[in-house]
Amino acid sequence: LPGLKYRINYGPDLRSARSGNFNSTSVPVGILPTASTSESFWFSYALDNQLTYDKSFRKHKFNVTALYGIQERRNESTNISVRDLPVETVTYYNLGSAGTLSGVGSGYSRWNILSYMGRINYGFDNRFLLTLTGRADGSTRFAAGNKWGFFPSGAFAYNISEESFLKDVSYLSNLKLSVGYGLVGNEAVEPYETLAQLSRTAYDFDGNAAFGFAPGNVPNKDLTWETSATANLRLDFGFFNQRISGSAEVYETTTTDLLLGFKLPFTTGFNDVTSNVGSTPNRGL
């Protein structure tokens, strides 16, 4: 089909980190060396499938874009620390020879986003330009029923410099007035924050120290996308074949469902719970 194009973009990001630490403790006498080692691994990628269609006839010009995309990130980590090593050499490669295991840990997290986007660009006589966009994003950071957010936007531009009554103005190379309104989303919470988690705790068991687990957070399954709505009015100008150019813009943004920590009474046993609270306005020139 003439004018139809398909494009795939894939961007991977792979990082790995290792560290080893050896502490010689010959002074004071009788204290044996300590050592620790840790490893971290991160892998993330973005995959976009994009379909575009262009069509022009007479003074009309259409461009339609459809997008299907995935983003994902996975983190893994391990660490171990020991003391009372038998020799004064760099032995964090042989931690099994230590007399005491002082700490061991591991970690894992994973999140991804699934996205759909549709956009229509329309131009008439290169004077009137219209863009309409709809985007839907689903994030694993939120609980079932609140994973998806829909973010539409639209913009209209008027190329004043393309009008016939300005064609003879030689020093004017560009004059365009545009207005827009749209929503964007923010999912800035940690993975698994909507789930109930456990944390290790110490307690007295018949006069002896013991370890157990207790609730580590207050889960909030109602968390959802933080949304920012922006309206703007802009004027672009250029003179003398764009030797002098610039723009002036006024905008206003209102962010709702802010993702913030909501303070709790200490008697609950927790400091705060992540919630969608309040809104903030932001405007500027």
C-alpha positions as CSV (number, residue, x, y, z in Angstrom):
1,L,0.0,0.0,0.0
2,P,1.6,3.3,-1.1
3,G,2.4,5.5,1.9
4,L,2.3,2.7,4.5
5,K,5.5,2.2,6.5
6,Y,6.5,-0.1,9.4
7,R,9.4,0.5,11.8
8,I,10.7,-1.4,14.7
9,N,12.9,0.1,17.4
10,Y,14.7,-2.0,20.0
11,G,17.0,-0.5,22.7
12,P,18.6,-2.8,25.3
13,D,20.6,-1.6,28.3
14,L,22.7,-4.1,30.2
15,R,24.8,-3.2,33.3
16,S,26.7,-5.4,35.7
17,A,28.7,-4.4,38.8
18,R,30.9,-6.5,41.2
19,S,32.8,-5.3,44.2
20,G,35.0,-7.0,46.9
21,N,36.3,-5.6,50.1
22,F,39.0,-6.9,52.4
23,N,39.9,-5.3,55.8
24,S,43.1,-6.3,57.5
25,T,42.8,-5.9,61.2
26,S,46.2,-6.9,62.6
27,V,45.8,-4.2,65.2
28,P,44.4,-4.8,67.8
29,V,46.0,-8.2,68.3
30,G,43.6,-11.1,68.2
31,I,41.0,-9.5,65.8
32,L,41.0,-11.4,62.5
33,P,40.3,-9.9,59.1
34,T,36.9,-9.2,57.6
35,A,35.7,-9.3,54.0
36,S,32.6,-8.8,51.8
37,T,31.5,-9.1,48.2
38,S,28.5,-8.0,46.2
39,E,27.2,-8.3,42.7
40,S,24.4,-6.4,40.9
41,F,22.8,-7.0,37.5
42,W,20.4,-4.7,35.6
43,F,18.7,-5.4,32.3
44,S,16.2,-3.2,30.6
45,Y,14.8,-2.7,27.1
46,A,12.4,-0.7,25.1
47,L,10.6,-2.2,22.1
48,D,8.4,-0.1,19.8
49,N,6.5,-1.2,16.8
50,Q,5.4,1.8,14.7
51,L,3.0,1.9,11.7
52,T,2.6,5.1,9.7
53,Y,0.5,6.1,6.7
54,D,0.9,9.2,4.6
55,K,-1.7,10.5,2.1
56,S,-1.8,13.8,0.2
57,F,-4.4,15.1,-2.3
58,R,-5.0,18.6,-3.5
59,K,-4.5,20.9,-0.4
60,H,-5.0,18.1,2.1
61,K,-2.3,16.1,3.9
62,F,-2.8,13.2,6.3
63,N,-0.4,11.3,8.5
64,V,-1.7,8.5,10.7
65,T,0.6,6.7,13.3
66,A,-0.1,3.6,15.4
67,L,2.3,2.4,18.0
68,Y,2.6,-0.7,20.2
69,G,5.4,-0.6,22.7
70,I,6.9,-2.5,25.7
71,Q,9.3,-1.3,28.4
72,E,10.8,-3.7,31.0
73,R,13.5,-3.6,33.7
74,R,14.9,-6.3,35.9
75,N,17.3,-5.9,38.8
76,E,19.1,-8.7,40.7
77,S,21.6,-8.4,43.5
78,T,23.5,-10.6,46.0
79,N,25.8,-9.8,48.9
80,I,27.7,-11.6,51.6
81,S,30.0,-10.4,54.5
82,V,32.2,-12.5,56.9
83,R,34.7,-12.0,59.7
84,D,37.4,-14.0,61.4
85,L,39.3,-14.9,58.2
86,P,42.3,-17.1,59.0
87,V,44.9,-15.4,56.8
88,E,46.1,-11.8,56.1
89,T,45.6,-11.9,52.3
90,V,42.9,-10.7,50.0
91,T,40.5,-13.5,50.6
92,Y,37.1,-12.2,49.6
93,Y,37.4,-14.9,46.9
94,N,37.4,-17.6,49.6
95,L,34.7,-16.4,52.0
96,G,33.9,-20.0,53.0
97,S,37.1,-20.1,55.1
98,A,35.9,-17.4,57.5
99,G,35.0,-18.3,61.0
100,T,31.8,-16.2,61.1
101,L,29.1,-15.3,58.5
102,S,28.0,-11.8,59.5
103,G,25.6,-11.1,56.7
104,V,24.0,-12.4,53.6
105,G,21.4,-11.0,51.3
106,S,19.8,-10.9,47.9
107,G,17.3,-8.8,46.0
108,Y,15.1,-8.9,42.9
109,S,12.7,-6.6,41.2
110,R,11.0,-6.4,37.9
111,W,8.5,-4.0,36.2
112,N,7.2,-3.4,32.8
113,I,4.9,-1.0,30.8
114,L,2.7,-1.9,27.9
115,S,1.7,1.0,25.6
116,Y,-0.7,1.7,22.8
117,M,-0.7,5.0,20.9
118,G,-2.7,6.5,18.0
119,R,-2.1,9.8,16.3
120,I,-3.6,11.7,13.4
121,N,-1.9,14.7,11.8
122,Y,-3.9,16.8,9.3
123,G,-2.8,19.8,7.3
124,F,-4.7,22.0,4.9
125,D,-2.9,24.2,2.5
126,N,0.1,24.2,4.9
127,R,-1.8,26.9,6.8
128,F,-4.0,25.0,9.2
129,L,-2.5,22.1,11.1
130,L,-4.2,19.7,13.5
131,T,-2.9,16.9,15.7
132,L,-4.9,14.5,17.8
133,T,-3.3,11.8,19.9
134,G,-4.5,9.1,22.3
135,R,-2.2,7.0,24.4
136,A,-2.9,4.2,26.8
137,D,-0.3,2.8,29.2
138,G,-0.5,-0.1,31.6
139,S,2.0,-0.6,34.4
140,T,2.8,-3.5,36.6
141,R,3.6,-1.1,39.4
142,F,-0.1,-0.7,40.1
143,A,-2.6,-3.2,41.4
144,A,-5.3,-4.9,39.2
145,G,-8.0,-2.5,38.2
146,N,-5.7,0.5,38.4
147,K,-2.9,-0.5,36.0
148,W,-4.1,1.4,32.9
149,G,-4.2,5.1,32.3
150,F,-5.5,7.0,29.2
151,F,-3.8,10.2,28.1
152,P,-5.3,12.1,25.2
153,S,-3.9,15.3,23.7
154,G,-4.6,17.7,20.8
155,A,-3.0,20.8,19.2
156,F,-3.9,23.3,16.5
157,A,-1.6,25.6,14.6
158,Y,-2.2,28.4,12.2
159,N,0.7,29.3,9.8
160,I,0.0,33.0,9.4
161,S,3.0,33.5,7.3
162,E,1.5,31.2,4.6
163,E,-1.4,33.7,4.0
164,S,-1.4,35.4,0.6
165,F,-1.5,38.9,2.2
166,L,1.9,38.2,3.8
167,K,3.6,36.6,0.8
168,D,5.1,39.9,-0.3
169,V,6.5,40.8,3.2
170,S,10.1,39.9,2.4
171,Y,11.5,40.2,5.9
172,L,8.9,37.9,7.4
173,S,10.0,34.2,7.0
174,N,7.8,32.6,9.7
175,L,4.8,33.4,11.8
176,K,2.8,30.6,13.4
177,L,0.3,30.6,16.2
178,S,-0.5,27.3,18.0
179,V,-2.6,26.1,21.0
180,G,-2.5,22.7,22.6
181,Y,-3.9,20.7,25.5
182,G,-2.9,17.2,26.7
183,L,-2.4,14.8,29.5
184,V,0.7,12.8,30.5
185,G,1.1,10.2,33.2
186,N,3.6,9.4,35.9
187,E,4.0,6.0,37.6
188,A,6.8,7.0,40.0
189,V,6.3,4.3,42.7
190,E,8.6,1.4,43.5
191,P,7.7,-2.1,42.1
192,Y,5.5,-4.1,44.6
193,E,4.5,-1.0,46.6
194,T,0.9,-1.9,46.2
195,L,1.5,-5.3,47.8
196,A,1.8,-6.2,51.5
197,Q,5.5,-6.9,52.3
198,L,7.3,-8.4,55.2
199,S,10.5,-7.2,56.9
200,R,12.8,-9.0,59.3
201,T,12.5,-8.0,63.0
202,A,14.1,-9.1,66.3
203,Y,12.2,-10.0,69.5
204,D,12.7,-11.7,72.8
205,F,11.9,-15.4,72.9
206,D,12.0,-16.7,76.5
207,G,14.9,-14.5,77.3
208,N,16.8,-15.2,74.1
209,A,17.2,-13.0,71.0
210,A,15.2,-14.3,68.1
211,F,14.4,-13.2,64.6
212,G,11.0,-13.2,62.9
213,F,9.0,-11.3,60.3
214,A,6.5,-8.5,60.7
215,P,4.5,-6.3,58.2
216,G,6.9,-3.9,56.5
217,N,4.5,-1.5,54.9
218,V,0.9,-0.4,54.5
219,P,-0.2,-1.7,51.1
220,N,-2.4,0.6,49.0
221,K,-4.1,-1.3,46.1
222,D,-5.9,1.9,45.1
223,L,-2.7,3.6,43.8
224,T,-3.1,4.8,40.2
225,W,-1.4,7.1,37.7
226,E,-0.4,10.6,38.6
227,T,-1.7,12.8,35.8
228,S,-0.6,16.2,34.5
229,A,-2.9,18.3,32.2
230,T,-1.2,21.1,30.3
231,A,-2.7,23.9,28.2
232,N,-0.4,26.2,26.2
233,L,-0.5,29.1,23.7
234,R,2.6,29.7,21.6
235,L,3.8,32.1,18.9
236,D,6.7,31.3,16.7
237,F,8.4,34.0,14.6
238,G,11.3,34.4,12.2
239,F,12.7,37.3,10.2
240,F,15.2,37.8,7.4
241,N,15.2,34.2,6.2
242,Q,15.3,32.9,9.9
243,R,18.4,35.0,10.8
244,I,16.4,36.3,13.7
245,S,13.9,33.8,15.2
246,G,12.2,33.0,18.4
247,S,9.1,32.0,20.2
248,A,6.8,33.1,23.1
249,E,4.7,30.7,25.0
250,V,2.4,30.8,28.0
251,Y,1.3,27.6,29.7
252,E,-0.5,26.2,32.7
253,T,-0.1,22.6,34.1
254,T,-2.3,21.0,36.8
255,T,-1.1,17.8,38.3
256,T,-3.6,15.6,40.1
257,D,-3.4,12.3,42.0
258,L,0.1,13.2,43.2
259,L,2.0,10.1,44.3
260,L,3.3,11.0,47.7
261,G,3.8,9.6,51.2
262,F,0.8,10.3,53.4
263,K,1.8,10.6,57.0
264,L,0.4,8.2,59.6
265,P,0.3,8.3,63.4
266,F,3.2,6.6,65.0
267,T,0.8,4.4,67.0
268,T,0.1,2.5,63.7
269,G,3.6,1.3,63.7
270,F,4.3,2.9,60.3
271,N,5.5,6.4,59.2
272,D,3.5,6.8,56.1
273,V,1.6,5.1,53.2
274,T,2.1,6.0,49.5
275,S,-1.2,7.5,48.2
276,N,-2.7,9.6,45.5
277,V,-3.1,12.9,47.3
278,G,-3.8,16.5,46.3
279,S,-3.0,18.5,43.2
280,T,-0.5,21.3,42.2
281,P,-0.9,24.1,39.7
282,N,2.1,25.4,37.7
283,R,2.0,28.2,35.2
284,G,4.6,30.2,33.4
285,L,5.7,32.3,30.5
